[in-house]
Amino acid sequence: MTAAPNPALLTLEDWFALGEDESLRRAELCRGLLEVSPSPREEHSDAVHELRNVLKAQLPAEYRVATEIDVILDATAPPTVRQPDVLVRHSGSTGTLTAADVVLVIEILSPSSHRVDRVTKRDEYARAGIPHYWIVDVDEQSAEVLALVDGRFKGSTVTGRIAVDVPAALDVDLTALTY
């Protein structure tokens, strides 16, 4: 039995040279390795856009909300670039986003993303210093609402509604995000 050769790790320059993804697949860079996953189901996409609209209506002018755009979490070799389902950033940030521009990342669970969202991305977002992370389970109408404390995410699971004061006063009815 022969082992597969080690793939070459991508740099940030390699990542940006790939250009925009026209394949309808989702690509992220994890410690220099290209990760490609299937496009989300239509229901997942609907929940992402509904959540974006709810947040946009409530956020003060100092913040902007975006969906499915790249955020450089770690620019050192090997780099990590993630594409959260939804993010809230400082309105003054322009160009390529880094973790310092982002105050909240939100991942909506898909059947294939539970482990990555709850373990891998939780660790990556914490190491990058993003202050708030929500993991939304639309099927269960619940969310883990997490805040960065001493380098680790801590918080609780809420059902039915997210009501927080930071990073801004936000009230999200999780039952409205159902598939």
Rosetta blueprint (number, residue, H / E / L):
1 M L
2 T L
3 A L
4 A L
5 P L
6 N L
7 P L
8 A L
9 L L
10 L L
11 T L
12 L H
13 E H
14 D H
15 W H
16 F H
17 A H
18 L L
19 G L
20 E L
21 D L
22 E L
23 S L
24 L L
25 R L
26 R E
27 A E
28 E E
29 L E
30 C E
31 R L
32 G L
33 L E
34 L E
35 E E
36 V E
37 S E
38 P L
39 S L
40 P L
41 R L
42 E H
43 E H
44 H H
45 S H
46 D H
47 A H
48 V H
49 H H
50 E H
51 L H
52 R H
53 N H
54 V H
55 L H
56 K H
57 A H
58 Q H
59 L L
60 P L
61 A L
62 E L
63 Y E
64 R E
65 V E
66 A E
67 T E
68 E L
69 I L
70 D L
71 V E
72 I E
73 L E
74 D E
75 A L
76 T L
77 A L
78 P L
79 P L
80 T E
81 V E
82 R E
83 Q L
84 P L
85 D L
86 V E
87 L E
88 V E
89 R E
90 H E
91 S L
92 G L
93 S L
94 T L
95 G L
96 T L
97 L E
98 T E
99 A H
100 A H
101 D H
102 V E
103 V E
104 L E
105 V E
106 I E
107 E E
108 I E
109 L L
110 S L
111 P L
112 S L
113 S L
114 H H
115 R H
116 V H
117 D H
118 R H
119 V H
120 T H
121 K H
122 R H
123 D H
124 E H
125 Y H
126 A H
127 R H
128 A H
129 G L
130 I L
131 P L
132 H E
133 Y E
134 W E
135 I E
136 V E
137 D E
138 V L
139 D L
140 E L
141 Q L
142 S E
143 A E
144 E E
145 V E
146 L E
147 A E
148 L E
149 V E
150 D L
151 G L
152 R E
153 F E
154 K E
155 G E
156 S E
157 T E
158 V E
159 T E
160 G L
161 R E
162 I E
163 A E
164 V E
165 D L
166 V L
167 P L
168 A L
169 A L
170 L E
171 D E
172 V E
173 D E
174 L H
175 T H
176 A H
177 L H
178 T L
179 Y L
